[in-house]
Amino acid sequence: MATYVFKAMDLTGAKATGEVEADSKQVVSDQLKSRGLIVLDISSKHSSREINIELFSKLTATDLAIMTRQLATMVQSGMTILRALYVLEAQTENKKLGEAIVAVRKDVEAGLPLSDALERHPKIFDPLFVSMTRAGETGGMLDESLIRVADQLEKADSLRRQVKSAMTYPAVVLTFASAVLLGLVAFLVPVFIGVFKQFGGDLPTITKLTVSMSKALTGYWYLMILGTVGTVYSFRKWRKSDWGRPQWDRFRLRIPMKIGDIVQKVALARWSRTLSALVSAGVPLLQALDITGKTAGNHVVEQAMANVIENVKNGGTIAEPLKESPVFPTMVSHMVSVGEETGSLDTMLSKIADFYEDQVDAAVKALTSILEPVMIVFVGGIVGFIVISMYLPLFKVYDAIK
């Protein structure tokens, strides 16, 4: 698909110019004629020779949420979609998001609905965003749908940051412990090895183990780096594969020390919040269930949604298959059942999301309080092991002298 620059005028003689992405000039001409414009000129826009720095521009959920709320506010104030996009295009600081808005504005200018224009950028606007926008366009309440999208993005981002902040402390401690271990083994142990050779005799078992680690690290460090890189790469490939992802997602739910419980609660909060937003926006139920499964972030939840969709197609309820899924507690299925019976499914799902978001907050704080002493003991154990293994032969020599 190429970019074309056009010049045209309407029946009153007012000139119009712009850029359109299309497969050919004929497609551009047809689009302009359908808008009641008289085509004056259509030419290809040559691609820019500037260096593409898209790889260095990261789009965050916060940027997308702010943009969505701004768009909702402008639409709510009576501003046209096209003019609102022009405003967003001028004030968006994130390069990647700004380029997407420019492309969306061009498509809208060419006559496409906003939802269809957004759908052309799946890496930025996910199916949830597109479907809620389309539902708002169909129901004549685009501003309300965009506000719900912004709320959803902010809630999801808050939950993500909450979990990440809790994992920062263990990650820093583990990194520090690894650096200390490598430093001791690579620089301190070789000094003691020279001393041990002068003493002669047989070394204690833990000292032999430490010396072997030091020799392996200093003599074959390149193999260790290659092995670490290969292991990380293989793990990521396996985790994203069709057969590895289900295994990894099931394993995450069974991690001890309450970590698996937190993973489950995060998945449930995301599931219920997403489905609530889609249902309240007026998205058809089957489509909402399908999107919820795809954006759940866990294969177990995705499989449960496939069973729910099949049951709903056969005239059943949402709650019935949830009772059979191990990832959904009894409370969730009962609350969903009550929501279906009373016609307030979106409200019930929102309450479920609020409950599990609070549960995640409490569980993360409890986990942090447990991990702090565990990490301190872990670092102390590493340092203590190295020190004892190095000084133990010296104690044996001292005893022999006595």
Beta strands, then each sheet from edge to edge (+ up, - down):
strand 1: 2-9
strand 2: 15-22
strand 3: 38-44
sheet 1: 2+ 1- 3+
end
